[in-house]
């Protein structure tokens, strides 16, 4: 392929979905449109629950979805050349199909994280960095008892580079050059019934990005050495991480290992 995108798995593009309660969908759409410097597409779905965030340049890679139950979270959509083949491969690796639709499917990983397989429509150009930050990662939070199995599942599903993170509880699946959203696998400290996920932004300056997000209605949940946990106006959590927005990796001064 001329754009250099391609893996053995057939994944040609990735979308990060920000999932928030339907009743708070307007607040989520307004906030995430602002922080990604995008505009909303027309809404889709029976309840108008789907919206794509359209960048001024490049191809869309972030969507916002309203969910009927729970507080929301995040999930990945994999745009693939052959949906049926991808679903078959995922199922053989331990995924469960929870929603089969015409041309696309909803699946659940062995630890319970939802993801979708959708057709690739030629997306190829990452949107630019916005005010020193980029939403470029979905972090999957995994119960400790399921961690090894879940890491192996995502490694085999994506066929991406598999790297140890900056801490023992982090494992990074680094996408091929050109894809917009990578995967961080994070081992939780305590058990829970299933995995969950949240979006991460790579920030050239966490402090400056935090201030901007607070002005847009977000609040700080917790601060760590290289990342800050935030809560958006719809009540969902996400992280600002001290990674290079262009490469996704940590600056060399901090050791060069990804979170």
FENTAHU-V782231 format. One record per run of one state. SS is the DSSP state (H for helix, E for strand, C for the rest). FROM is the first residue (numbers start at 1). TO is the last residue. If there is no record, write none. Layout:
# FENTAHU-V782231
{{SS:FROM:TO} {SS:FROM:TO}}
This chain:
# FENTAHU-V782231
{{C:1:10} {E:11:21} {H:22:36} {C:37:37} {E:38:40} {C:41:43} {E:44:44} {C:45:49} {E:50:55} {C:56:61} {E:62:67} {C:68:72} {E:73:80} {C:81:82} {H:83:92} {C:93:95} {E:96:101} {C:102:103} {E:104:108} {C:109:113} {E:114:119} {C:120:129} {E:130:130} {C:131:132} {E:133:142} {C:143:143} {H:144:158} {C:159:160} {E:161:164} {C:165:169} {E:170:174} {C:175:181} {E:182:187} {C:188:195} {E:196:203} {C:204:205} {H:206:215} {C:216:218} {E:219:223} {C:224:226} {E:227:231} {C:232:236} {E:237:241} {C:242:242} {E:243:243} {C:244:249} {E:250:250} {C:251:251} {H:252:254} {C:255:259}}
